[in-house]
Amino acid sequence: MANITIGEDLQGLIAAMEELAGAYTRVLQAGGEIVKSIEKEEIEYQKFIDEGDMIRSVSAVIKPKEQLVDIYPVGSVKRGRITTRNAEKAAYLHYGVKGRIEASKFMDNVKKDSEVASQNAMQSEFNQILREKGL
């Protein structure tokens, strides 16, 4: 009759799973990079480039406590005495400004175009993490 010991194997598996719980930031970053790239492409496609401030500022911001990644233009542009955040400019372009800027809803295109690709990137990164852990 075979002698099976689960203790060490089970403890090793539990330790590996606990390590994996903290690796989600790598997974989020992988998906965020895809969305960031597609958002920049959409900004170029929509011709929302005057001096390129907004497109250069698109960033993937990991929020570990919330287990999410935000992708948006960070920073601001100062022209004279007026400072405008790049995220505000993106919101104006997306939703429009009555009588001045027509709503483009460009972020809807980013969401639609990046959904599958970002999920695939996150799954690929998760699989890589599993391989690294020998699971």
N, CA, C and O atoms as a GROMACS GRO file, in nm:
protein
  540
    1MET      N    1   0.084  -0.117   0.000
    1MET     CA    2   0.000   0.000   0.000
    1MET      C    3   0.089   0.124   0.000
    1MET      O    4   0.189   0.129   0.072
    2ALA      N    5   0.053   0.226  -0.080
    2ALA     CA    6   0.133   0.348  -0.094
    2ALA      C    7   0.110   0.441   0.025
    2ALA      O    8  -0.001   0.452   0.078
    3ASN      N    9   0.216   0.505   0.064
    3ASN     CA   10   0.208   0.602   0.173
    3ASN      C   11   0.199   0.742   0.112
    3ASN      O   12   0.293   0.788   0.047
    4ILE      N   13   0.088   0.810   0.133
    4ILE     CA   14   0.065   0.942   0.075
    4ILE      C   15   0.069   1.046   0.185
    4ILE      O   16  -0.002   1.036   0.285
    5THR      N   17   0.155   1.147   0.166
    5THR     CA   18   0.160   1.257   0.262
    5THR      C   19   0.114   1.384   0.191
    5THR      O   20   0.169   1.425   0.088
    6ILE      N   21   0.014   1.443   0.247
    6ILE     CA   22  -0.043   1.563   0.187
    6ILE      C   23   0.010   1.688   0.255
    6ILE      O   24   0.013   1.794   0.192
    7GLY      N   25   0.050   1.681   0.377
    7GLY     CA   26   0.090   1.796   0.457
    7GLY      C   27   0.183   1.893   0.387
    7GLY      O   28   0.148   2.010   0.370
    8GLU      N   29   0.303   1.846   0.345
    8GLU     CA   30   0.399   1.935   0.283
    8GLU      C   31   0.349   1.986   0.148
    8GLU      O   32   0.362   2.104   0.118
    9ASP      N   33   0.293   1.896   0.069
    9ASP     CA   34   0.242   1.937  -0.061
    9ASP      C   35   0.130   2.040  -0.046
    9ASP      O   36   0.127   2.139  -0.120
   10LEU      N   37   0.041   2.018   0.046
   10LEU     CA   38  -0.070   2.109   0.068
   10LEU      C   39  -0.020   2.244   0.119
   10LEU      O   40  -0.067   2.349   0.076
   11GLN      N   41   0.077   2.241   0.212
   11GLN     CA   42   0.134   2.366   0.262
   11GLN      C   43   0.203   2.444   0.151
   11GLN      O   44   0.194   2.566   0.145
   12GLY      N   45   0.272   2.372   0.064
   12GLY     CA   46   0.339   2.436  -0.050
   12GLY      C   47   0.239   2.500  -0.145
   12GLY      O   48   0.260   2.611  -0.194
   13LEU      N   49   0.129   2.430  -0.169
   13LEU     CA   50   0.025   2.482  -0.256
   13LEU      C   51  -0.039   2.606  -0.195
   13LEU      O   52  -0.064   2.705  -0.264
   14ILE      N   53  -0.066   2.601  -0.066
   14ILE     CA   54  -0.125   2.716   0.004
   14ILE      C   55  -0.030   2.836  -0.004
   14ILE      O   56  -0.074   2.948  -0.029
   15ALA      N   57   0.098   2.813   0.017
   15ALA     CA   58   0.197   2.922   0.011
   15ALA      C   59   0.202   2.981  -0.130
   15ALA      O   60   0.210   3.102  -0.147
   16ALA      N   61   0.198   2.894  -0.232
   16ALA     CA   62   0.201   2.941  -0.371
   16ALA      C   63   0.077   3.022  -0.403
   16ALA      O   64   0.085   3.125  -0.471
   17MET      N   65  -0.037   2.980  -0.356
   17MET     CA   66  -0.162   3.052  -0.380
   17MET      C   67  -0.161   3.188  -0.311
   17MET      O   68  -0.209   3.286  -0.366
   18GLU      N   69  -0.105   3.193  -0.190
   18GLU     CA   70  -0.095   3.322  -0.120
   18GLU      C   71  -0.004   3.417  -0.194
   18GLU      O   72  -0.030   3.538  -0.200
   19GLU      N   73   0.104   3.364  -0.253
   19GLU     CA   74   0.194   3.447  -0.333
   19GLU      C   75   0.123   3.498  -0.457
   19GLU      O   76   0.142   3.613  -0.497
   20LEU      N   77   0.042   3.414  -0.517
   20LEU     CA   78  -0.032   3.452  -0.637
   20LEU      C   79  -0.129   3.566  -0.609
   20LEU      O   80  -0.153   3.650  -0.696
   21ALA      N   81  -0.184   3.570  -0.490
   21ALA     CA   82  -0.280   3.674  -0.457
   21ALA      C   83  -0.218   3.812  -0.472
   21ALA      O   84  -0.288   3.907  -0.507
   22GLY      N   85  -0.091   3.826  -0.445
   22GLY     CA   86  -0.024   3.955  -0.459
   22GLY      C   87   0.025   3.983  -0.600
   22GLY      O   88   0.068   4.094  -0.628
   23ALA      N   89   0.019   3.886  -0.688
   23ALA     CA   90   0.070   3.902  -0.824
   23ALA      C   91  -0.032   3.964  -0.918
   23ALA      O   92  -0.004   3.983  -1.036
   24TYR      N   93  -0.150   3.997  -0.868
   24TYR     CA   94  -0.253   4.051  -0.956
   24TYR      C   95  -0.213   4.184  -1.017
   24TYR      O   96  -0.264   4.222  -1.122
   25THR      N   97  -0.121   4.257  -0.953
   25THR     CA   98  -0.078   4.385  -1.012
   25THR      C   99  -0.010   4.362  -1.146
   25THR      O  100  -0.023   4.445  -1.237
   26ARG      N  101   0.064   4.253  -1.160
   26ARG     CA  102   0.125   4.221  -1.290
   26ARG      C  103   0.017   4.194  -1.394
   26ARG      O  104   0.030   4.234  -1.510
   27VAL      N  105  -0.088   4.126  -1.352
   27VAL     CA  106  -0.198   4.094  -1.443
   27VAL      C  107  -0.268   4.223  -1.485
   27VAL      O  108  -0.297   4.244  -1.603
   28LEU      N  109  -0.296   4.310  -1.387
   28LEU     CA  110  -0.361   4.437  -1.418
   28LEU      C  111  -0.274   4.523  -1.510
   28LEU      O  112  -0.324   4.586  -1.602
   29GLN      N  113  -0.145   4.524  -1.484
   29GLN     CA  114  -0.054   4.604  -1.566
   29GLN      C  115  -0.055   4.556  -1.710
   29GLN      O  116  -0.055   4.637  -1.803
   30ALA      N  117  -0.057   4.424  -1.730
   30ALA     CA  118  -0.059   4.368  -1.866
   30ALA      C  119  -0.184   4.413  -1.940
   30ALA      O  120  -0.176   4.454  -2.056
   31GLY      N  121  -0.299   4.405  -1.875
   31GLY     CA  122  -0.423   4.450  -1.939
   31GLY      C  123  -0.424   4.601  -1.959
   31GLY      O  124  -0.471   4.650  -2.061
   32GLY      N  125  -0.371   4.673  -1.860
   32GLY     CA  126  -0.367   4.819  -1.868
   32GLY      C  127  -0.282   4.870  -1.983
   32GLY      O  128  -0.316   4.970  -2.046
   33GLU      N  129  -0.172   4.802  -2.009
   33GLU     CA  130  -0.085   4.844  -2.120
   33GLU      C  131  -0.156   4.832  -2.254
   33GLU      O  132  -0.136   4.915  -2.343
   34ILE      N  133  -0.238   4.729  -2.270
   34ILE     CA  134  -0.315   4.712  -2.394
   34ILE      C  135  -0.416   4.826  -2.408
   34ILE      O  136  -0.426   4.888  -2.514
   35VAL      N  137  -0.490   4.853  -2.302
   35VAL     CA  138  -0.591   4.960  -2.306
   35VAL      C  139  -0.523   5.094  -2.332
   35VAL      O  140  -0.573   5.175  -2.410
   36LYS      N  141  -0.410   5.118  -2.267
   36LYS     CA  142  -0.336   5.243  -2.285
   36LYS      C  143  -0.296   5.261  -2.431
   36LYS      O  144  -0.312   5.370  -2.486
   37SER      N  145  -0.246   5.157  -2.493
   37SER     CA  146  -0.206   5.162  -2.633
   37SER      C  147  -0.325   5.193  -2.724
   37SER      O  148  -0.315   5.275  -2.816
   38ILE      N  149  -0.436   5.127  -2.698
   38ILE     CA  150  -0.556   5.148  -2.782
   38ILE      C  151  -0.612   5.288  -2.759
   38ILE      O  152  -0.663   5.349  -2.852
   39GLU      N  153  -0.605   5.338  -2.636
   39GLU     CA  154  -0.654   5.474  -2.608
   39GLU      C  155  -0.570   5.576  -2.685
   39GLU      O  156  -0.624   5.671  -2.741
   40LYS      N  157  -0.440   5.557  -2.688
   40LYS     CA  158  -0.354   5.648  -2.763
   40LYS      C  159  -0.386   5.642  -2.913
   40LYS      O  160  -0.390   5.745  -2.980
   41GLU      N  161  -0.408   5.522  -2.963
   41GLU     CA  162  -0.445   5.507  -3.105
   41GLU      C  163  -0.576   5.579  -3.135
   41GLU      O  164  -0.589   5.643  -3.240
   42GLU      N  165  -0.673   5.569  -3.044
   42GLU     CA  166  -0.803   5.634  -3.065
   42GLU      C  167  -0.789   5.786  -3.061
   42GLU      O  168  -0.854   5.856  -3.138
   43ILE      N  169  -0.706   5.836  -2.972
   43ILE     CA  170  -0.684   5.981  -2.966
   43ILE      C  171  -0.624   6.030  -3.098
   43ILE      O  172  -0.664   6.134  -3.150
   44GLU      N  173  -0.528   5.953  -3.152
   44GLU     CA  174  -0.471   5.989  -3.282
   44GLU      C  175  -0.575   5.979  -3.393
   44GLU      O  176  -0.585   6.068  -3.478
   45TYR      N  177  -0.652   5.870  -3.392
   45TYR     CA  178  -0.754   5.849  -3.496
   45TYR      C  179  -0.857   5.963  -3.497
   45TYR      O  180  -0.898   6.009  -3.603
   46GLN      N  181  -0.897   6.007  -3.378
   46GLN     CA  182  -0.996   6.114  -3.367
   46GLN      C  183  -0.935   6.253  -3.394
   46GLN      O  184  -1.005   6.353  -3.400
   47LYS      N  185  -0.802   6.255  -3.410
   47LYS     CA  186  -0.729   6.381  -3.435
   47LYS      C  187  -0.745   6.480  -3.319
   47LYS      O  188  -0.766   6.600  -3.341
   48PHE      N  189  -0.736   6.429  -3.198
   48PHE     CA  190  -0.744   6.511  -3.077
   48PHE      C  191  -0.605   6.560  -3.035
   48PHE      O  192  -0.577   6.579  -2.917
   49ILE      N  193  -0.520   6.580  -3.133
   49ILE     CA  194  -0.383   6.618  -3.101
   49ILE      C  195  -0.359   6.761  -3.146
   49ILE      O  196  -0.363   6.791  -3.265
   50ASP      N  197  -0.334   6.849  -3.049
   50ASP     CA  198  -0.294   6.984  -3.086
   50ASP      C  199  -0.143   6.994  -3.068
   50ASP      O  200  -0.069   7.011  -3.166
   51GLU      N  201  -0.097   6.983  -2.947
   51GLU     CA  202   0.047   6.983  -2.921
   51GLU      C  203   0.094   6.847  -2.868
   51GLU      O  204   0.211   6.830  -2.837
   52GLY      N  205   0.003   6.752  -2.858
   52GLY     CA  206   0.039   6.618  -2.815
   52GLY      C  207   0.047   6.598  -2.665
   52GLY      O  208   0.089   6.492  -2.620
   53ASP      N  209   0.007   6.699  -2.586
   53ASP     CA  210   0.017   6.688  -2.441
   53ASP      C  211  -0.066   6.572  -2.387
   53ASP      O  212  -0.019   6.494  -2.305
   54MET      N  213  -0.190   6.561  -2.434
   54MET     CA  214  -0.279   6.461  -2.380
   54MET      C  215  -0.233   6.320  -2.416
   54MET      O  216  -0.230   6.231  -2.331
   55ILE      N  217  -0.196   6.299  -2.542
   55ILE     CA  218  -0.157   6.163  -2.584
   55ILE      C  219  -0.030   6.117  -2.513
   55ILE      O  220  -0.017   5.999  -2.480
   56ARG      N  221   0.064   6.208  -2.490
   56ARG     CA  222   0.187   6.172  -2.419
   56ARG      C  223   0.160   6.141  -2.272
   56ARG      O  224   0.237   6.070  -2.207
   57SER      N  225   0.050   6.193  -2.220
   57SER     CA  226   0.023   6.178  -2.077
   57SER      C  227  -0.064   6.058  -2.042
   57SER      O  228  -0.087   6.032  -1.924
   58VAL      N  229  -0.112   5.983  -2.141
   58VAL     CA  230  -0.198   5.867  -2.112
   58VAL      C  231  -0.115   5.766  -2.034
   58VAL      O  232  -0.006   5.726  -2.076
   59SER      N  233  -0.167   5.726  -1.919
   59SER     CA  234  -0.092   5.640  -1.828
   59SER      C  235  -0.183   5.534  -1.768
   59SER      O  236  -0.304   5.554  -1.754
   60ALA      N  237  -0.123   5.421  -1.734
   60ALA     CA  238  -0.194   5.314  -1.664
   60ALA      C  239  -0.157   5.326  -1.516
   60ALA      O  240  -0.042   5.304  -1.479
   61VAL      N  241  -0.254   5.359  -1.433
   61VAL     CA  242  -0.230   5.381  -1.291
   61VAL      C  243  -0.288   5.264  -1.213
   61VAL      O  244  -0.410   5.245  -1.206
   62ILE      N  245  -0.199   5.186  -1.153
   62ILE     CA  246  -0.240   5.070  -1.073
   62ILE      C  247  -0.285   5.117  -0.936
   62ILE      O  248  -0.216   5.196  -0.871
   63LYS      N  249  -0.401   5.069  -0.893
   63LYS     CA  250  -0.452   5.097  -0.758
   63LYS      C  251  -0.467   4.965  -0.684
   63LYS      O  252  -0.575   4.905  -0.683
   64PRO      N  253  -0.357   4.918  -0.622
   64PRO     CA  254  -0.356   4.785  -0.561
   64PRO      C  255  -0.465   4.762  -0.457
   64PRO      O  256  -0.524   4.653  -0.454
   65LYS      N  257  -0.492   4.859  -0.373
   65LYS     CA  258  -0.593   4.838  -0.269
   65LYS      C  259  -0.730   4.814  -0.328
   65LYS      O  260  -0.811   4.740  -0.272
   66GLU      N  261  -0.757   4.876  -0.442
   66GLU     CA  262  -0.887   4.860  -0.507
   66GLU      C  263  -0.884   4.747  -0.610
   66GLU      O  264  -0.988   4.713  -0.667
   67GLN      N  265  -0.768   4.690  -0.635
   67GLN     CA  266  -0.747   4.584  -0.732
   67GLN      C  267  -0.799   4.623  -0.869
   67GLN      O  268  -0.875   4.549  -0.932
   68LEU      N  269  -0.758   4.741  -0.915
   68LEU     CA  270  -0.796   4.787  -1.047
   68LEU      C  271  -0.686   4.874  -1.106
   68LEU      O  272  -0.594   4.916  -1.037
   69VAL      N  273  -0.699   4.899  -1.234
   69VAL     CA  274  -0.606   4.987  -1.304
   69VAL      C  275  -0.688   5.092  -1.378
   69VAL      O  276  -0.783   5.058  -1.450
   70ASP      N  277  -0.651   5.218  -1.360
   70ASP     CA  278  -0.714   5.328  -1.432
   70ASP      C  279  -0.622   5.368  -1.546
   70ASP      O  280  -0.501   5.382  -1.528
   71ILE      N  281  -0.680   5.388  -1.663
   71ILE     CA  282  -0.602   5.435  -1.777
   71ILE      C  283  -0.663   5.568  -1.818
   71ILE      O  284  -0.777   5.575  -1.862
   72TYR      N  285  -0.585   5.673  -1.803
   72TYR     CA  286  -0.634   5.806  -1.839
   72TYR      C  287  -0.516   5.901  -1.854
   72TYR      O  288  -0.406   5.873  -1.806
   73PRO      N  289  -0.540   6.015  -1.920
   73PRO     CA  290  -0.433   6.114  -1.932
   73PRO      C  291  -0.407   6.179  -1.796
   73PRO      O  292  -0.499   6.233  -1.735
   74VAL      N  293  -0.285   6.174  -1.750
   74VAL     CA  294  -0.248   6.235  -1.623
   74VAL      C  295  -0.178   6.368  -1.650
   74VAL      O  296  -0.145   6.400  -1.764
   75GLY      N  297  -0.158   6.444  -1.546
   75GLY     CA  298  -0.088   6.571  -1.559
   75GLY      C  299  -0.179   6.682  -1.609
   75GLY      O  300  -0.300   6.665  -1.623
   76SER      N  301  -0.118   6.796  -1.634
   76SER     CA  302  -0.195   6.912  -1.678
   76SER      C  303  -0.111   6.999  -1.771
   76SER      O  304   0.010   6.982  -1.783
   77VAL      N  305  -0.179   7.091  -1.835
   77VAL     CA  306  -0.115   7.183  -1.927
   77VAL      C  307  -0.148   7.324  -1.881
   77VAL      O  308  -0.263   7.357  -1.852
   78LYS      N  309  -0.045   7.407  -1.874
   78LYS     CA  310  -0.066   7.545  -1.832
   78LYS      C  311  -0.044   7.636  -1.952
   78LYS      O  312   0.062   7.635  -2.013
   79ARG      N  313  -0.145   7.713  -1.983
   79ARG     CA  314  -0.136   7.812  -2.090
   79ARG      C  315  -0.174   7.946  -2.030
   79ARG      O  316  -0.291   7.971  -2.001
   80GLY      N  317  -0.075   8.030  -2.012
   80GLY     CA  318  -0.101   8.157  -1.945
   80GLY      C  319  -0.132   8.132  -1.799
   80GLY      O  320  -0.057   8.064  -1.729
   81ARG      N  321  -0.245   8.187  -1.754
   81ARG     CA  322  -0.284   8.167  -1.615
   81ARG      C  323  -0.381   8.050  -1.598
   81ARG      O  324  -0.422   8.019  -1.486
   82ILE      N  325  -0.416   7.985  -1.708
   82ILE     CA  326  -0.514   7.876  -1.702
   82ILE      C  327  -0.442   7.741  -1.708
   82ILE      O  328  -0.363   7.714  -1.798
   83THR      N  329  -0.473   7.656  -1.610
   83THR     CA  330  -0.420   7.520  -1.605
   83THR      C  331  -0.535   7.424  -1.630
   83THR      O  332  -0.638   7.432  -1.563
   84THR      N  333  -0.518   7.336  -1.725
   84THR     CA  334  -0.621   7.237  -1.757
   84THR      C  335  -0.562   7.098  -1.743
   84THR      O  336  -0.458   7.067  -1.801
   85ARG      N  337  -0.628   7.015  -1.665
   85ARG     CA  338  -0.583   6.876  -1.651
   85ARG      C  339  -0.614   6.800  -1.780
   85ARG      O  340  -0.717   6.823  -1.843
   86ASN      N  341  -0.523   6.711  -1.817
   86ASN     CA  342  -0.542   6.632  -1.938
   86ASN      C  343  -0.664   6.542  -1.928
   86ASN      O  344  -0.730   6.516  -2.028
   87ALA      N  345  -0.695   6.493  -1.809
   87ALA     CA  346  -0.815   6.410  -1.790
   87ALA      C  347  -0.941   6.493  -1.817
   87ALA      O  348  -1.039   6.441  -1.870
   88GLU      N  349  -0.939   6.620  -1.780
   88GLU     CA  350  -1.053   6.708  -1.809
   88GLU      C  351  -1.071   6.725  -1.959
   88GLU      O  352  -1.183   6.719  -2.010
   89LYS      N  353  -0.959   6.744  -2.030
   89LYS     CA  354  -0.967   6.759  -2.175
   89LYS      C  355  -1.029   6.634  -2.237
   89LYS      O  356  -1.113   6.643  -2.327
   90ALA      N  357  -0.986   6.517  -2.189
   90ALA     CA  358  -1.041   6.392  -2.241
   90ALA      C  359  -1.192   6.382  -2.213
   90ALA      O  360  -1.268   6.337  -2.299
   91ALA      N  361  -1.234   6.425  -2.094
   91ALA     CA  362  -1.377   6.423  -2.060
   91ALA      C  363  -1.456   6.518  -2.150
   91ALA      O  364  -1.564   6.484  -2.197
   92TYR      N  365  -1.401   6.638  -2.174
   92TYR     CA  366  -1.470   6.732  -2.264
   92TYR      C  367  -1.483   6.674  -2.404
   92TYR      O  368  -1.587   6.688  -2.467
   93LEU      N  369  -1.378   6.609  -2.451
   93LEU     CA  370  -1.383   6.550  -2.585
   93LEU      C  371  -1.480   6.432  -2.590
   93LEU      O  372  -1.548   6.412  -2.691
   94HIS      N  373  -1.487   6.356  -2.483
   94HIS     CA  374  -1.577   6.240  -2.480
   94HIS      C  375  -1.724   6.283  -2.471
   94HIS      O  376  -1.807   6.241  -2.550
   95TYR      N  377  -1.754   6.369  -2.372
   95TYR     CA  378  -1.893   6.407  -2.345
   95TYR      C  379  -1.937   6.533  -2.420
   95TYR      O  380  -2.057   6.556  -2.436
   96GLY      N  381  -1.843   6.612  -2.466
   96GLY     CA  382  -1.875   6.735  -2.535
   96GLY      C  383  -1.899   6.850  -2.439
   96GLY      O  384  -1.913   6.831  -2.318
   97VAL      N  385  -1.903   6.969  -2.495
   97VAL     CA  386  -1.933   7.091  -2.421
   97VAL      C  387  -2.040   7.164  -2.501
   97VAL      O  388  -2.018   7.202  -2.616
   98LYS      N  389  -2.155   7.183  -2.440
   98LYS     CA  390  -2.271   7.240  -2.510
   98LYS      C  391  -2.233   7.367  -2.587
   98LYS      O  392  -2.181   7.463  -2.530
   99GLY      N  393  -2.260   7.363  -2.716
   99GLY     CA  394  -2.236   7.478  -2.802
   99GLY      C  395  -2.092   7.498  -2.845
   99GLY      O  396  -2.063   7.588  -2.924
  100ARG      N  397  -2.000   7.415  -2.792
  100ARG     CA  398  -1.858   7.436  -2.826
  100ARG      C  399  -1.789   7.312  -2.882
  100ARG      O  400  -1.719   7.320  -2.983
  101ILE      N  401  -1.810   7.198  -2.816
  101ILE     CA  402  -1.744   7.074  -2.858
  101ILE      C  403  -1.849   6.966  -2.868
  101ILE      O  404  -1.923   6.941  -2.772
  102GLU      N  405  -1.856   6.901  -2.983
  102GLU     CA  406  -1.952   6.792  -3.000
  102GLU      C  407  -1.898   6.666  -2.932
  102GLU      O  408  -1.778   6.637  -2.939
  103ALA      N  409  -1.986   6.591  -2.866
  103ALA     CA  410  -1.946   6.467  -2.797
  103ALA      C  411  -1.895   6.365  -2.898
  103ALA      O  412  -1.961   6.338  -2.999
  104SER      N  413  -1.778   6.310  -2.870
  104SER     CA  414  -1.721   6.209  -2.961
  104SER      C  415  -1.745   6.068  -2.910
  104SER      O  416  -1.748   5.973  -2.988
  105LYS      N  417  -1.762   6.053  -2.778
  105LYS     CA  418  -1.776   5.922  -2.712
  105LYS      C  419  -1.658   5.830  -2.748
  105LYS      O  420  -1.675   5.709  -2.758
  106PHE      N  421  -1.540   5.890  -2.766
  106PHE     CA  422  -1.424   5.812  -2.808
  106PHE      C  423  -1.384   5.705  -2.707
  106PHE      O  424  -1.328   5.603  -2.746
  107MET      N  425  -1.411   5.726  -2.579
  107MET     CA  426  -1.376   5.626  -2.480
  107MET      C  427  -1.461   5.500  -2.494
  107MET      O  428  -1.418   5.391  -2.455
  108ASP      N  429  -1.581   5.514  -2.548
  108ASP     CA  430  -1.663   5.396  -2.576
  108ASP      C  431  -1.593   5.307  -2.679
  108ASP      O  432  -1.595   5.185  -2.668
  109ASN      N  433  -1.530   5.371  -2.780
  109ASN     CA  434  -1.455   5.296  -2.880
  109ASN      C  435  -1.335   5.226  -2.816
  109ASN      O  436  -1.305   5.112  -2.848
  110VAL      N  437  -1.267   5.295  -2.725
  110VAL     CA  438  -1.152   5.237  -2.657
  110VAL      C  439  -1.196   5.114  -2.579
  110VAL      O  440  -1.131   5.009  -2.585
  111LYS      N  441  -1.305   5.126  -2.506
  111LYS     CA  442  -1.356   5.013  -2.426
  111LYS      C  443  -1.388   4.894  -2.516
  111LYS      O  444  -1.348   4.781  -2.488
  112LYS      N  445  -1.462   4.921  -2.623
  112LYS     CA  446  -1.502   4.814  -2.714
  112LYS      C  447  -1.381   4.749  -2.782
  112LYS      O  448  -1.374   4.626  -2.792
  113ASP      N  449  -1.288   4.831  -2.827
  113ASP     CA  450  -1.172   4.779  -2.901
  113ASP      C  451  -1.070   4.709  -2.812
  113ASP      O  452  -0.994   4.625  -2.861
  114SER      N  453  -1.066   4.742  -2.684
  114SER     CA  454  -0.963   4.684  -2.597
  114SER      C  455  -1.011   4.569  -2.510
  114SER      O  456  -0.929   4.502  -2.447
  115GLU      N  457  -1.139   4.546  -2.506
  115GLU     CA  458  -1.194   4.448  -2.412
  115GLU      C  459  -1.132   4.308  -2.428
  115GLU      O  460  -1.078   4.254  -2.331
  116VAL      N  461  -1.138   4.252  -2.546
  116VAL     CA  462  -1.088   4.116  -2.568
  116VAL      C  463  -0.936   4.112  -2.559
  116VAL      O  464  -0.880   4.022  -2.497
  117ALA      N  465  -0.869   4.210  -2.620
  117ALA     CA  466  -0.723   4.211  -2.620
  117ALA      C  467  -0.667   4.224  -2.478
  117ALA      O  468  -0.570   4.158  -2.444
  118SER      N  469  -0.728   4.309  -2.396
  118SER     CA  470  -0.678   4.326  -2.259
  118SER      C  471  -0.705   4.201  -2.176
  118SER      O  472  -0.621   4.163  -2.093
  119GLN      N  473  -0.819   4.137  -2.196
  119GLN     CA  474  -0.847   4.012  -2.124
  119GLN      C  475  -0.747   3.905  -2.162
  119GLN      O  476  -0.699   3.830  -2.077
  120ASN      N  477  -0.715   3.897  -2.291
  120ASN     CA  478  -0.617   3.798  -2.337
  120ASN      C  479  -0.479   3.826  -2.277
  120ASN      O  480  -0.408   3.733  -2.237
  121ALA      N  481  -0.440   3.954  -2.271
  121ALA     CA  482  -0.311   3.990  -2.213
  121ALA      C  483  -0.306   3.956  -2.065
  121ALA      O  484  -0.205   3.906  -2.016
  122MET      N  485  -0.415   3.981  -1.993
  122MET     CA  486  -0.419   3.949  -1.851
  122MET      C  487  -0.413   3.799  -1.829
  122MET      O  488  -0.345   3.752  -1.738
  123GLN      N  489  -0.485   3.722  -1.911
  123GLN     CA  490  -0.483   3.576  -1.898
  123GLN      C  491  -0.344   3.522  -1.928
  123GLN      O  492  -0.296   3.431  -1.860
  124SER      N  493  -0.280   3.577  -2.030
  124SER     CA  494  -0.145   3.535  -2.066
  124SER      C  495  -0.047   3.562  -1.951
  124SER      O  496   0.037   3.478  -1.919
  125GLU      N  497  -0.058   3.680  -1.890
  125GLU     CA  498   0.030   3.714  -1.777
  125GLU      C  499   0.002   3.622  -1.658
  125GLU      O  500   0.095   3.578  -1.590
  126PHE      N  501  -0.125   3.593  -1.632
  126PHE     CA  502  -0.160   3.503  -1.522
  126PHE      C  503  -0.102   3.364  -1.547
  126PHE      O  504  -0.050   3.301  -1.456
  127ASN      N  505  -0.113   3.316  -1.671
  127ASN     CA  506  -0.056   3.185  -1.705
  127ASN      C  507   0.095   3.184  -1.685
  127ASN      O  508   0.151   3.086  -1.637
  128GLN      N  509   0.161   3.295  -1.721
  128GLN     CA  510   0.306   3.306  -1.701
  128GLN      C  511   0.341   3.299  -1.552
  128GLN      O  512   0.438   3.233  -1.514
  129ILE      N  513   0.263   3.366  -1.470
  129ILE     CA  514   0.287   3.364  -1.326
  129ILE      C  515   0.272   3.221  -1.273
  129ILE      O  516   0.352   3.176  -1.191
  130LEU      N  517   0.169   3.151  -1.320
  130LEU     CA  518   0.149   3.012  -1.279
  130LEU      C  519   0.268   2.925  -1.317
  130LEU      O  520   0.312   2.842  -1.238
  131ARG      N  521   0.319   2.944  -1.441
  131ARG     CA  522   0.436   2.867  -1.487
  131ARG      C  523   0.556   2.897  -1.399
  131ARG      O  524   0.631   2.806  -1.362
  132GLU      N  525   0.576   3.026  -1.365
  132GLU     CA  526   0.689   3.064  -1.281
  132GLU      C  527   0.682   2.996  -1.144
  132GLU      O  528   0.784   2.965  -1.085
  133LYS      N  529   0.561   2.975  -1.095
  133LYS     CA  530   0.540   2.913  -0.963
  133LYS      C  531   0.536   2.761  -0.971
  133LYS      O  532   0.526   2.693  -0.869
  134GLY      N  533   0.545   2.709  -1.094
  134GLY     CA  534   0.541   2.564  -1.111
  134GLY      C  535   0.402   2.505  -1.092
  134GLY      O  536   0.388   2.388  -1.057
  135LEU      N  537   0.302   2.586  -1.116
  135LEU     CA  538   0.164   2.537  -1.100
  135LEU      C  539   0.098   2.512  -1.233
  135LEU      O  540  -0.018   2.471  -1.238
   0.00000   0.00000   0.00000
